């Protein structure tokens, strides 16, 4: 079961409809996020490649806490149709950040820089209606203009999904690192950075 502070955190996440959950390592951020998720639509978990197994392995967090979960691990640069077929409310798609990074094209913009385009995964995941999106190690999108941040925002843009950002280190170097996380959790609520 949940510890009292975890139960309080679940209520907090549900009440706010999206949060940065900045608890220290080992405090149960994953469990809080899984308990707080919506149950009527699938869940998307975005994390570093190194921790995909922590979420999706046979002894991973999802299987540990949710017995009837349909866990799907997203791999490769091109989404295989089978992984997206039959996604249901009990489905959990686990994908690493790098697969969502925008890619550079050969086309140049007005400033002479190469334009960016969404990854194949972004295009595929935009077609699914996620009830919850969990960003693990969420400080991975601290750069507001980065390809990774743009890819993740493209997947979730215009969606009413519950957004949960998990991190033990929300601010790495300067307060500006926090803005991108806040803007993802509550799009538009914080205005422009500048």
N, CA, C and O of each residue as an XYZ file, in Angstrom:
776
protein
N       0.795     -1.187      0.000
C       0.000      0.000      0.000
C       0.850      1.269      0.000
O       2.077      1.234      0.095
N       0.165      2.344     -0.107
C       0.823      3.646     -0.124
C       1.160      4.113      1.279
O       0.398      3.884      2.218
N       2.274      4.752      1.417
C       2.613      5.424      2.664
C       1.777      6.699      2.739
O       1.300      7.177      1.709
N       1.588      7.262      3.933
C       0.734      8.458      4.051
C       1.176      9.610      3.138
O       0.328     10.254      2.519
N       2.463      9.879      3.043
C       2.895     10.989      2.185
C       2.661     10.678      0.710
O       2.442     11.592     -0.085
N       2.704      9.390      0.333
C       2.424      9.013     -1.052
C       0.936      9.169     -1.369
O       0.576      9.649     -2.444
N       0.086      8.771     -0.447
C      -1.358      8.947     -0.639
C      -1.702     10.426     -0.769
O      -2.549     10.807     -1.577
N      -1.044     11.249      0.026
C      -1.256     12.694     -0.072
C      -0.787     13.214     -1.425
O      -1.439     14.070     -2.024
N       0.334     12.701     -1.905
C       0.862     13.120     -3.213
C      -0.071     12.706     -4.346
O      -0.241     13.460     -5.304
N      -0.681     11.516     -4.255
C      -1.638     11.073     -5.272
C      -2.808     12.050     -5.338
O      -3.213     12.455     -6.428
N      -3.350     12.429     -4.194
C      -4.443     13.398     -4.156
C      -4.036     14.742     -4.729
O      -4.813     15.386     -5.433
N      -2.826     15.160     -4.429
C      -2.274     16.417     -4.938
C      -2.186     16.393     -6.465
O      -2.590     17.349     -7.127
N      -1.655     15.298     -7.025
C      -1.524     15.166     -8.480
C      -2.899     15.210     -9.141
O      -3.098     15.927    -10.121
N      -3.834     14.451     -8.609
C      -5.181     14.403     -9.191
C      -5.883     15.746     -9.088
O      -6.581     16.148    -10.020
N      -5.715     16.446     -7.979
C      -6.378     17.735     -7.782
C      -5.846     18.798     -8.735
O      -6.611     19.615     -9.248
N      -4.546     18.790     -8.970
C      -3.953     19.816     -9.830
C      -4.028     19.483    -11.318
O      -3.934     20.378    -12.158
N      -4.195     18.212    -11.646
C      -4.296     17.837    -13.053
C      -2.978     17.914    -13.796
O      -2.969     18.002    -15.023
N      -1.898     17.883    -13.103
C      -0.574     17.912    -13.721
C       0.422     18.568    -12.788
O       0.183     19.667    -12.288
N       1.550     17.891    -12.551
C       2.518     18.403    -11.587
C       3.942     17.995    -11.938
O       4.181     17.096    -12.744
N       4.873     18.690    -11.300
C       6.258     18.234    -11.235
C       6.376     17.584     -9.863
O       6.252     18.254     -8.838
N       6.612     16.297     -9.849
C       6.737     15.568     -8.600
C       8.226     15.413     -8.306
O       8.887     14.525     -8.845
N       8.739     16.279     -7.456
C      10.163     16.334     -7.161
C      10.520     15.707     -5.843
O      10.954     16.399     -4.922
N      10.344     14.407     -5.734
C      10.717     13.687     -4.525
C      12.106     13.085     -4.696
O      12.525     12.832     -5.825
N      12.828     12.851     -3.608
C      14.157     12.249     -3.734
C      14.088     10.793     -4.203
O      13.037     10.157     -4.133
N      15.213     10.282     -4.678
C      15.294      8.907     -5.151
C      14.878      7.952     -4.025
O      15.299      8.101     -2.878
N      14.051      6.977     -4.376
C      13.611      5.994     -3.401
C      12.357      6.375     -2.627
O      11.891      5.603     -1.789
N      11.807      7.549     -2.894
C      10.626      8.001     -2.154
C       9.313      7.505     -2.753
O       8.251      7.707     -2.164
N       9.374      6.859     -3.916
C       8.167      6.296     -4.499
C       7.474      7.165     -5.524
O       6.248      7.136     -5.629
N       8.238      7.942     -6.287
C       7.631      8.783     -7.336
C       6.876      7.937     -8.355
O       5.779      8.300     -8.779
N       7.467      6.810     -8.745
C       6.842      5.949     -9.757
C       5.493      5.426     -9.275
O       4.511      5.452    -10.016
N       5.450      4.958     -8.045
C       4.202      4.441     -7.480
C       3.142      5.539     -7.409
O       1.980      5.306     -7.743
N       3.536      6.718     -6.980
C       2.588      7.841     -6.916
C       2.019      8.127     -8.307
O       0.810      8.301     -8.462
N       2.887      8.174     -9.314
C       2.433      8.458    -10.680
C       1.485      7.375    -11.181
O       0.460      7.686    -11.787
N       1.811      6.115    -10.936
C       0.954      5.014    -11.385
C      -0.396      5.034    -10.670
O      -1.425      4.767    -11.290
N      -0.402      5.341     -9.393
C      -1.663      5.416     -8.635
C      -2.509      6.613     -9.061
O      -3.738      6.533     -9.062
N      -1.870      7.710     -9.418
C      -2.599      8.932     -9.773
C      -3.129      8.914    -11.206
O      -3.995      9.719    -11.549
N      -2.630      8.022    -12.035
C      -2.997      8.013    -13.462
C      -4.498      7.863    -13.669
O      -5.217      7.363    -12.803
N      -4.948      8.303    -14.827
C      -6.345      8.085    -15.192
C      -6.478      6.612    -15.584
O      -5.528      6.012    -16.085
N      -7.624      6.050    -15.361
C      -7.799      4.611    -15.613
C      -8.602      4.330    -16.893
O      -8.734      3.175    -17.300
N      -9.136      5.379    -17.522
C     -10.035      5.170    -18.658
C      -9.354      5.243    -20.020
O      -9.993      4.990    -21.041
N      -8.062      5.586    -20.050
C      -7.323      5.675    -21.312
C      -5.901      5.158    -21.089
O      -5.466      5.029    -19.945
N      -5.175      4.861    -22.166
C      -3.815      4.346    -22.003
C      -2.864      5.369    -21.384
O      -3.146      6.567    -21.351
N      -1.729      4.863    -20.895
C      -0.700      5.685    -20.260
C       0.576      5.635    -21.088
O       0.998      4.569    -21.536
N       1.184      6.795    -21.285
C       2.473      6.891    -21.970
C       3.528      7.252    -20.938
O       3.366      8.212    -20.185
N       4.613      6.477    -20.905
C       5.722      6.758    -19.994
C       6.949      7.047    -20.846
O       7.386      6.206    -21.631
N       7.501      8.252    -20.681
C       8.691      8.677    -21.417
C       9.835      8.751    -20.417
O       9.730      9.420    -19.390
N      10.922      8.062    -20.723
C      12.028      7.969    -19.775
C      13.349      7.793    -20.513
O      13.349      7.525    -21.715
N      14.471      7.937    -19.819
C      15.752      7.625    -20.454
C      15.811      6.137    -20.820
O      15.193      5.307    -20.154
N      16.541      5.809    -21.859
C      16.658      4.413    -22.300
C      17.155      3.512    -21.169
O      16.742      2.357    -21.061
N      18.032      4.039    -20.338
C      18.631      3.247    -19.269
C      17.627      2.793    -18.216
O      17.907      1.844    -17.483
N      16.475      3.434    -18.117
C      15.503      3.038    -17.096
C      14.219      2.445    -17.683
O      13.251      2.247    -16.949
N      14.191      2.163    -18.967
C      13.009      1.519    -19.544
C      12.703      0.190    -18.859
O      11.540     -0.133    -18.618
N      13.740     -0.577    -18.548
C      13.554     -1.855    -17.869
C      13.024     -1.706    -16.460
O      12.314     -2.580    -15.962
N      13.366     -0.599    -15.813
C      12.851     -0.341    -14.461
C      11.333     -0.185    -14.514
O      10.633     -0.610    -13.594
N      10.829      0.414    -15.570
C       9.391      0.581    -15.742
C       8.740     -0.675    -16.317
O       7.704     -1.124    -15.826
N       9.357     -1.244    -17.368
C       8.662     -2.242    -18.178
C       9.164     -3.668    -18.039
O       8.566     -4.569    -18.626
N      10.221     -3.916    -17.300
C      10.731     -5.274    -17.154
C       9.754     -6.167    -16.400
O       8.766     -5.696    -15.837
N      10.051     -7.474    -16.399
C       9.170     -8.430    -15.704
C       9.026     -8.087    -14.229
O       7.977     -8.335    -13.634
N      10.061     -7.525    -13.639
C       9.989     -7.109    -12.234
C       9.913     -5.588    -12.140
O      10.228     -5.012    -11.099
N       9.496     -4.939    -13.223
C       9.448     -3.486    -13.274
C       8.300     -2.891    -12.479
O       7.424     -3.594    -11.977
N       8.337     -1.579    -12.385
C       7.350     -0.840    -11.588
C       5.910     -1.100    -12.034
O       5.019     -1.242    -11.197
N       5.680     -1.163    -13.337
C       4.295     -1.330    -13.811
C       3.755     -2.690    -13.374
O       2.690     -2.768    -12.762
N       4.487     -3.761    -13.685
C       4.028     -5.108    -13.336
C       3.961     -5.309    -11.820
O       3.131     -6.071    -11.323
N       4.826     -4.632    -11.107
C       4.869     -4.757     -9.649
C       3.594     -4.221     -9.003
O       3.105     -4.791     -8.027
N       3.052     -3.121     -9.545
C       1.923     -2.450     -8.909
C       0.590     -2.644     -9.628
O      -0.467     -2.462     -9.024
N       0.625     -3.012    -10.913
C      -0.618     -3.138    -11.683
C      -0.641     -4.524    -12.328
O       0.073     -4.775    -13.299
N      -1.446     -5.400    -11.797
C      -1.412     -6.815    -12.173
C      -1.837     -7.090    -13.615
O      -1.228     -7.934    -14.272
N      -2.846     -6.418    -14.119
C      -3.372     -6.729    -15.453
C      -2.881     -5.766    -16.533
O      -3.541     -5.591    -17.557
N      -1.735     -5.150    -16.309
C      -1.228     -4.150    -17.251
C      -0.788     -4.785    -18.573
O      -0.227     -5.881    -18.607
N      -1.055     -4.076    -19.632
C      -0.590     -4.435    -20.981
C       0.605     -3.528    -21.263
O       0.427     -2.395    -21.710
N       1.813     -4.012    -21.009
C       3.023     -3.197    -21.125
C       3.642     -3.379    -22.502
O       3.878     -4.501    -22.950
N       3.901     -2.258    -23.164
C       4.495     -2.280    -24.502
C       5.729     -1.378    -24.506
O       5.646     -0.193    -24.182
N       6.857     -1.945    -24.870
C       8.116     -1.203    -24.906
C       8.368     -0.758    -26.340
O       8.428     -1.577    -27.256
N       8.514      0.541    -26.520
C       8.736      1.121    -27.848
C      10.236      1.143    -28.142
O      11.026      1.686    -27.370
N      10.610      0.546    -29.270
C      12.017      0.504    -29.670
C      12.133      0.775    -31.161
O      11.154      0.655    -31.898
N      13.332      1.143    -31.603
C      13.587      1.369    -33.023
C      13.149      2.745    -33.477
O      12.321      3.391    -32.835
N      13.704      3.182    -34.577
C      13.385      4.517    -35.106
C      12.008      4.592    -35.748
O      11.420      5.671    -35.823
N      11.485      3.461    -36.212
C      10.174      3.433    -36.865
C       9.232      2.571    -36.037
O       9.560      1.427    -35.722
N       8.079      3.096    -35.683
C       7.148      2.319    -34.851
C       6.595      1.104    -35.590
O       6.036      1.248    -36.677
N       6.744     -0.094    -35.016
C       6.123     -1.266    -35.638
C       4.606     -1.207    -35.424
O       4.152     -0.924    -34.316
N       3.823     -1.470    -36.470
C       2.359     -1.374    -36.341
C       1.788     -2.211    -35.189
O       0.806     -1.809    -34.567
N       2.382     -3.351    -34.903
C       1.853     -4.236    -33.865
C       1.858     -3.574    -32.488
O       0.970     -3.841    -31.677
N       2.826     -2.729    -32.213
C       2.911     -2.113    -30.882
C       1.802     -1.094    -30.649
O       1.443     -0.803    -29.508
N       1.264     -0.557    -31.738
C       0.215      0.455    -31.618
C      -1.188     -0.136    -31.787
O      -2.182      0.528    -31.491
N      -1.268     -1.381    -32.263
C      -2.566     -2.013    -32.500
C      -3.185     -2.479    -31.193
O      -2.495     -3.042    -30.343
N      -4.460     -2.252    -31.029
C      -5.189     -2.750    -29.876
C      -4.845     -2.091    -28.555
O      -5.047     -2.686    -27.497
N      -4.329     -0.870    -28.599
C      -4.024     -0.153    -27.365
C      -5.338      0.117    -26.627
O      -6.318      0.567    -27.221
N      -5.338     -0.167    -25.313
C      -6.557     -0.011    -24.525
C      -6.264      0.770    -23.246
O      -5.138      1.218    -23.027
N      -7.268      0.924    -22.417
C      -7.120      1.661    -21.162
C      -6.111      1.005    -20.230
O      -5.543      1.689    -19.379
N      -5.870     -0.287    -20.360
C      -4.894     -0.953    -19.505
C      -3.504     -1.008    -20.131
O      -2.606     -1.663    -19.602
N      -3.328     -0.317    -21.262
C      -2.030     -0.301    -21.957
C      -1.103      0.768    -21.390
O      -1.526      1.876    -21.060
N       0.164      0.405    -21.287
C       1.240      1.310    -20.890
C       2.292      1.242    -21.977
O       2.893      0.190    -22.194
N       2.524      2.349    -22.664
C       3.586      2.408    -23.660
C       4.783      3.087    -23.021
O       4.664      4.193    -22.494
N       5.925      2.438    -23.064
C       7.148      2.948    -22.460
C       8.131      3.248    -23.582
O       8.503      2.361    -24.350
N       8.547      4.505    -23.668
C       9.426      4.938    -24.754
C      10.535      5.822    -24.184
O      10.329      6.550    -23.213
N      11.703      5.749    -24.799
C      12.795      6.600    -24.328
C      12.792      7.932    -25.076
O      12.321      8.037    -26.209
N      13.331      8.937    -24.404
C      13.354     10.306    -24.917
C      13.905     10.397    -26.342
O      13.341     11.093    -27.187
N      14.999      9.698    -26.600
C      15.691      9.834    -27.889
C      14.800      9.498    -29.077
O      14.981     10.057    -30.159
N      13.850      8.604    -28.896
C      12.967      8.235    -30.009
C      11.971      9.341    -30.356
O      11.339      9.303    -31.411
N      11.836     10.316    -29.474
C      10.906     11.425    -29.718
C      11.604     12.701    -30.170
O      10.942     13.669    -30.544
N      12.927     12.712    -30.140
C      13.675     13.907    -30.553
C      13.312     14.299    -31.975
O      13.209     13.446    -32.857
N      13.119     15.589    -32.192
C      12.935     16.056    -33.564
C      14.235     15.822    -34.320
O      15.320     15.886    -33.743
N      14.117     15.549    -35.617
C      15.312     15.316    -36.436
C      15.550     16.501    -37.360
O      14.618     17.218    -37.724
N      16.781     16.694    -37.725
C      17.141     17.762    -38.663
C      16.843     17.307    -40.083
O      17.060     16.146    -40.432
N      16.344     18.232    -40.902
C      16.088     17.935    -42.316
C      17.153     18.640    -43.155
O      17.982     19.380    -42.626
N      17.121     18.407    -44.448
C      18.061     19.084    -45.349
C      17.560     20.469    -45.744
O      18.299     21.263    -46.325
N      16.301     20.750    -45.426
C      15.693     22.036    -45.764
C      16.176     23.129    -44.805
O      16.321     22.892    -43.606
N      16.419     24.316    -45.339
C      16.898     25.436    -44.522
C      15.770     26.412    -44.214
O      14.869     26.612    -45.029
N      15.828     27.015    -43.040
C      14.856     28.040    -42.696
C      15.367     29.400    -43.175
O      16.412     29.479    -43.822
N      14.635     30.467    -42.860
C      15.004     31.810    -43.316
C      16.353     32.273    -42.775
O      17.011     33.114    -43.387
N      16.766     31.731    -41.632
C      18.049     32.116    -41.027
C      19.200     31.246    -41.532
O      20.343     31.422    -41.107
N      18.906     30.313    -42.432
C      19.947     29.451    -42.979
C      20.242     28.226    -42.131
O      21.210     27.513    -42.394
N      19.419     27.971    -41.115
C      19.606     26.784    -40.273
C      18.733     25.650    -40.797
O      17.682     25.876    -41.396
N      19.192     24.432    -40.557
C      18.418     23.270    -40.989
C      17.129     23.169    -40.170
O      17.145     23.290    -38.945
N      16.017     22.946    -40.868
C      14.725     22.807    -40.189
C      14.658     21.461    -39.473
O      15.383     20.522    -39.801
N      13.763     21.398    -38.482
C      13.540     20.155    -37.755
C      12.167     19.615    -38.114
O      11.242     20.362    -38.433
N      12.061     18.283    -38.053
C      10.791     17.615    -38.328
C      10.531     16.592    -37.225
O      11.475     16.085    -36.618
N       9.267     16.285    -36.962
C       8.953     15.314    -35.908
C       9.466     13.921    -36.258
O       9.570     13.564    -37.432
N       9.783     13.141    -35.234
C      10.197     11.757    -35.449
C       8.976     10.928    -35.846
O       7.835     11.354    -35.664
N       9.233      9.747    -36.386
C       8.139      8.848    -36.761
C       7.308      8.453    -35.545
O       6.099      8.249    -35.656
N       7.951      8.344    -34.389
C       7.225      8.003    -33.163
C       6.266      9.110    -32.754
O       5.150      8.833    -32.314
N       6.688     10.351    -32.893
C       5.800     11.471    -32.541
C       4.536     11.393    -33.392
O       3.421     11.509    -32.885
N       4.728     11.197    -34.682
C       3.567     11.110    -35.585
C       2.639      9.966    -35.186
O       1.419     10.132    -35.180
N       3.203      8.813    -34.855
C       2.385      7.646    -34.494
C       1.671      7.852    -33.155
O       0.485      7.543    -33.033
N       2.375      8.365    -32.166
C       1.784      8.530    -30.837
C       0.735      9.629    -30.794
O      -0.146      9.601    -29.935
N       0.808     10.596    -31.701
C      -0.206     11.660    -31.757
C      -1.581     11.080    -32.087
O      -2.602     11.711    -31.813
N      -1.610      9.883    -32.673
C      -2.879      9.255    -33.034
C      -3.542      8.505    -31.880
O      -4.671      8.032    -32.007
N      -2.839      8.401    -30.762
C      -3.399      7.711    -29.600
C      -3.883      8.737    -28.572
O      -3.315      9.821    -28.440
N      -4.923      8.376    -27.861
C      -5.520      9.277    -26.882
C      -5.095      8.862    -25.473
O      -5.794      8.099    -24.807
N      -3.953      9.366    -25.029
C      -3.440      9.009    -23.717
C      -4.175      9.760    -22.619
O      -4.450     10.953    -22.742
N      -4.487      9.051    -21.551
C      -5.104      9.681    -20.394
C      -4.071     10.280    -19.463
O      -4.332     11.268    -18.777
N      -2.876      9.663    -19.445
C      -1.791     10.122    -18.591
C      -0.486     10.032    -19.355
O      -0.240      9.062    -20.073
N       0.349     11.047    -19.197
C       1.711     11.013    -19.733
C       2.650     11.277    -18.563
O       2.550     12.293    -17.875
N       3.560     10.339    -18.359
C       4.536     10.437    -17.265
C       5.912     10.658    -17.875
O       6.355      9.880    -18.720
N       6.584     11.716    -17.447
C       7.979     11.953    -17.839
C       8.858     11.571    -16.655
O       8.820     12.224    -15.613
N       9.649     10.514    -16.814
C      10.577     10.136    -15.756
C      11.913     10.806    -16.043
O      12.303     10.953    -17.202
N      12.604     11.208    -15.000
C      13.835     11.996    -15.160
C      13.516     13.210    -16.039
O      14.211     13.491    -17.016
N      12.459     13.911    -15.670
C      11.883     14.984    -16.483
C      12.820     16.148    -16.744
O      12.582     16.935    -17.659
N      13.879     16.274    -15.959
C      14.846     17.338    -16.233
C      15.469     17.159    -17.622
O      16.205     18.027    -18.090
N      15.171     16.026    -18.282
C      15.637     15.798    -19.656
C      15.050     16.776    -20.665
O      15.531     16.853    -21.796
N      14.017     17.527    -20.277
C      13.453     18.531    -21.190
C      13.678     19.942    -20.666
O      12.861     20.831    -20.905
N      14.775     20.151    -19.957
C      15.020     21.473    -19.372
C      15.298     22.549    -20.417
O      15.064     23.730    -20.161
N      15.790     22.161    -21.581
C      16.088     23.137    -22.629
C      14.812     23.462    -23.395
O      14.290     22.614    -24.118
N      14.311     24.676    -23.243
C      13.018     25.025    -23.854
C      13.040     25.025    -25.373
O      11.979     24.947    -25.993
N      14.223     25.111    -26.001
C      14.310     25.136    -27.464
C      14.927     23.860    -28.022
O      15.197     23.787    -29.221
N      15.154     22.857    -27.186
C      15.817     21.633    -27.624
C      14.931     20.720    -28.454
O      13.704     20.787    -28.376
N      15.565     19.865    -29.252
C      14.855     18.903    -30.096
C      14.046     17.924    -29.252
O      12.952     17.519    -29.643
N      14.581     17.549    -28.106
C      13.882     16.615    -27.219
C      12.613     17.258    -26.664
O      11.543     16.650    -26.691
N      12.732     18.470    -26.168
C      11.575     19.181    -25.620
C      10.516     19.365    -26.698
O       9.329     19.162    -26.443
N      10.932     19.743    -27.888
C       9.984     19.955    -28.986
C       9.256     18.659    -29.334
O       8.050     18.675    -29.577
N       9.973     17.545    -29.359
C       9.346     16.263    -29.672
C       8.307     15.863    -28.642
O       7.217     15.413    -28.995
N       8.641     16.026    -27.376
C       7.709     15.655    -26.316
C       6.495     16.575    -26.309
O       5.367     16.120    -26.117
N       6.724     17.853    -26.516
C       5.586     18.779    -26.575
C       4.698     18.487    -27.783
O       3.484     18.681    -27.720
N       5.295     18.023    -28.882
C       4.498     17.686    -30.064
C       3.585     16.488    -29.802
O       2.457     16.455    -30.293
N       4.053     15.513    -29.041
C       3.234     14.341    -28.711
C       2.032     14.747    -27.865
O       0.938     14.212    -28.044
N       2.226     15.675    -26.959
C       1.178     16.012    -25.994
C       0.402     17.283    -26.318
O      -0.549     17.616    -25.612
N       0.785     17.989    -27.360
C       0.143     19.269    -27.687
C      -1.363     19.100    -27.909
O      -1.813     18.216    -28.637
N      -2.116     19.978    -27.256
C      -3.566     19.990    -27.437
C      -4.286     18.830    -26.768
O      -5.474     18.623    -27.014
N      -3.601     18.076    -25.936
C      -4.202     16.920    -25.273
C      -4.621     17.276    -23.853
O      -4.010     18.124    -23.203
N      -5.664     16.620    -23.389
C      -6.118     16.861    -22.029
C      -5.587     15.802    -21.059
O      -6.165     15.589    -19.993
N      -4.506     15.150    -21.423
C      -3.925     14.105    -20.581
C      -3.385     14.677    -19.276
O      -2.911     15.812    -19.233
N      -3.461     13.888    -18.224
C      -2.820     14.210    -16.959
C      -1.318     14.133    -17.202
O      -0.819     13.122    -17.696
N      -0.600     15.192    -16.859
C       0.848     15.259    -17.096
C       1.577     15.226    -15.763
O       1.360     16.064    -14.888
N       2.449     14.228    -15.635
C       3.206     14.063    -14.404
C       4.689     14.025    -14.747
O       5.151     13.125    -15.447
N       5.423     15.001    -14.253
C       6.869     15.072    -14.474
C       7.564     14.596    -13.203
O       7.392     15.193    -12.140
N       8.344     13.529    -13.306
C       9.050     12.964    -12.155
C      10.521     13.366    -12.222
O      11.182     13.150    -13.238
N      11.023     13.941    -11.154
C      12.431     14.293    -11.115
C      12.872     14.517     -9.670
O      12.124     15.029     -8.837
N      14.092     14.120     -9.413
C      14.685     14.430     -8.123
C      15.505     15.701     -8.194
O      15.946     16.230     -7.173
N      15.708     16.195     -9.432
C      16.528     17.395     -9.647
C      15.848     18.314    -10.657
O      16.281     18.380    -11.807
N      14.788     19.028    -10.256
C      14.068     19.875    -11.214
C      14.886     21.055    -11.734
O      14.658     21.524    -12.849
N      15.827     21.531    -10.940
C      16.668     22.652    -11.374
C      18.112     22.175    -11.346
O      18.648     21.849    -10.287
N      18.735     22.137    -12.513
C      20.112     21.654    -12.591
C      21.119     22.774    -12.376
O      21.988     22.677    -11.509
N      21.003     23.830    -13.160
C      22.012     24.884    -13.125
C      21.451     26.257    -12.778
O      22.108     27.052    -12.105
N      20.251     26.527    -13.232
C      19.674     27.860    -13.053
C      18.147     27.738    -13.055
O      17.614     26.759    -13.578
N      17.445     28.699    -12.490
C      15.976     28.629    -12.449
C      15.323     28.497    -13.824
O      14.222     27.959    -13.933
N      15.985     28.979    -14.868
C      15.415     28.872    -16.217
C      15.201     27.412    -16.621
O      14.349     27.127    -17.463
N      15.963     26.485    -16.034
C      15.793     25.062    -16.344
C      14.402     24.570    -15.972
O      13.904     23.610    -16.559
N      13.782     25.214    -15.012
C      12.471     24.803    -14.529
C      11.336     25.231    -15.464
O      10.285     24.591    -15.478
N      11.526     26.294    -16.239
C      10.451     26.841    -17.055
C       9.905     25.825    -18.051
O       8.689     25.712    -18.207
N      10.772     25.092    -18.721
C      10.320     24.127    -19.714
C       9.451     23.040    -19.088
O       8.459     22.613    -19.678
N       9.829     22.596    -17.893
C       9.020     21.597    -17.188
C       7.649     22.164    -16.824
O       6.626     21.511    -17.028
N       7.637     23.374    -16.287
C       6.369     24.004    -15.927
C       5.476     24.189    -17.146
O       4.267     23.967    -17.075
N       6.068     24.593    -18.259
C       5.303     24.815    -19.480
C       4.752     23.508    -20.038
O       3.681     23.506    -20.646
N       5.451     22.411    -19.848
C       4.937     21.120    -20.307
C       3.799     20.649    -19.401
O       2.777     20.167    -19.890
N       3.967     20.783    -18.101
C       2.958     20.319    -17.153
C       1.653     21.104    -17.299
O       0.571     20.516    -17.295
N       1.749     22.407    -17.425
C       0.583     23.283    -17.576
C       0.818     24.218    -18.764
O       1.209     25.368    -18.566
N       0.588     23.750    -19.988
C       0.886     24.554    -21.177
C       0.161     25.903    -21.162
O      -1.047     25.981    -20.939
N       0.931     26.950    -21.406
C       0.370     28.283    -21.498
C       0.098     28.978    -20.177
O      -0.138     30.186    -20.158
N       0.126     28.244    -19.071
C      -0.197     28.834    -17.772
C       0.874     29.793    -17.284
O       0.602     30.652    -16.445
N       2.079     29.658    -17.796
C       3.212     30.446    -17.304
C       3.601     31.566    -18.256
O       4.581     32.273    -18.019
N       2.841     31.732    -19.331
C       3.161     32.789    -20.283
C       4.432     32.487    -21.047
O       4.875     31.340    -21.104
N       5.004     33.496    -21.623
C       6.231     33.358    -22.389
C       7.419     33.401    -21.438
O       7.370     34.057    -20.397
N       8.488     32.696    -21.803
C       9.682     32.726    -20.966
C      10.291     34.118    -20.937
O      10.782     34.558    -19.897
N      10.266     34.809    -22.057
C      10.865     36.151    -22.133
C       9.793     37.191    -22.161
O      10.092     38.384    -22.224
